[in-house]
Amino acid sequence: MESSENLVYTVKEVSKLLHLSRNSVYQGILTGEIPHVKVGKRILIPRVSLERFLSESIKRKEPMQWD
């Protein structure tokens, strides 16, 4: 499989993509708002799940609240 798009992102990559702090991404994961999978100690965010989450958030016009 050769694709320039990642199937999953790390917390660091998601924080850069969304222009959020790593702590904000972790908070979204802890609250269950950001879908993720754990592989060992690593937390990975599937690209399609992140896209779906963002799309649904836009449709609801609700701000992401983690603080």
N, C-alpha and C positions, 0 to 999 in steps of 0.2 A: 504494500500500500504506500504510494507516494503522494503525499498531499502537503501543501504548505500550511494548511490549517491544523492546529492541534485538536486532538479529540478531547483532551482534558487540559485544564490550567491549574497551576499552583496558586496558593493564596497570594504570593508576591505578584504573579502575572495578572491576576484579577484586580488587585489593588492598582496596578499601573493602567490596565484597560479602563477601569471605571473612575480613575483619578480619586481614589479613596485611600485612606491610611490602611495599613495592614490590620490594625486593631479594629477598624470599622468592618472589614471583611470578616475577621474572626467573630465579631459580635453578630453579624448577619448569619454566620454559620451556626453559632450557638443558639440563636433564637429560632433556627430552622427556616429562615427566610431565603437563605442562599443554599440551593441544593448542592450536596457534596457526597463524596464517597471517601472512606478511609481505607488505605492500603498500608497495612502495618501502622507506622506512626505518621505516614504522610496523609495530608488532606488534599484531595483533588476535586476540582469542580468541572464536571462534564460541560463541554462547549454548548451542546444542544439544550441542556438544562438551564444554563446561564442565559442563553438567548430567550428561552421560553419564559423564564422568570422576569427578565427585563420587559419583554413584550406584554406580559400580563400586568406588570406594574404600570406600564404606560396606559393600557386600556382602562385600568381602575383609576388612573390619575391620582394615585396615592403616593406620597413621598415615602422613601425607605426610612424607617425610624428604628434605630438600634440603641440610642443612648438613653 
